[in-house]
Amino acid sequence: MKHRFRHIREAAEEETTLVPLRVAGVPEHFNMPWLLGLERRAFVRAGVEVKWRTVPEGTGAMCKLLREGEVDLAMLVTEGAVRDILNGNPSRIISPYVDTPLTWGVHVAAHTRIEAPDHLHGVPYAISRPNSGSHLAALSYARAKGWPVGESDLEVVNDLKGALVRMSKPEPIAFLWEKFTTKPYVDEGTLRKVDEYTTSWPSFVIVATEAVLQAHPKEIERLLKVIRDQVAGVMAKKTAPEVFAQRYKMPLTDAQEWFAGVRWNTGALLDEPTLERIVGTLKDAGFPGLPDAEEGLSERLLWRFAER
């Protein structure tokens, strides 16, 4: 009986000492390591209570949540995080999350006559919301093709579900989204993928508000260690594609192809040349509010734990 009460007391003490951290991410396969860490209580053992929040609307919506103090950390598309922080979001990038670049599928409705990239000239773009990954990718893709695209050529659809509704209408519209997330709709004949657009920098970063970094730096360092342990374990697991296929209802061949091309971050930091390349691409795409000089971006964007 005494042994039992000791465990109850220890559990109560653990609960009172946990630091709650509100973490947001999209409902996509990249974020499965977070869910595994929660299921295994790995964050609890590190003294952190992760309160996970799924945000289907993506980076633009999570930037807003960070600005408003609704979440403490978020997994953001890298270029979206860079742009929003430089535009006043009181947050910092604390680590890359996925090191491999993101490949966006360029989609149209299958009922349209658009079958090749050149057919997209003059076609508007659906975006989840301003400063979302789909917004930044659409403008960067169009400018890379040499096509002028302005805000009047964009239509906000909130999320993938909203994009599917909009694309079911007769008027053609293009939509960029992570290609494996949309692949089921391509396979079933709802969408047609006419092109791909791949960035040249890490796909996702972990962003935290300056407020939580100042209040709980040690706990966030422990959280980072836990998630890096989780992703390392996933990458070392031979049967990981089967797990992803089951959880995300992916054909095994798709899960195997996706998994072979993705690498999560286990400790390397973003460097200045990468940040300069991101900002240069955003400026070329016509995004306002970016610094004229691209030097010193690390000081404005990154949080260095060891220096504080």
Summary of the structure (lengths in Angstrom):
residues: 308
radius of gyration: 20.5
end to end distance: 46.8
largest distance: 75.0
contacts: 985
relative contact order: 0.17
helix: 48%
strand: 20%
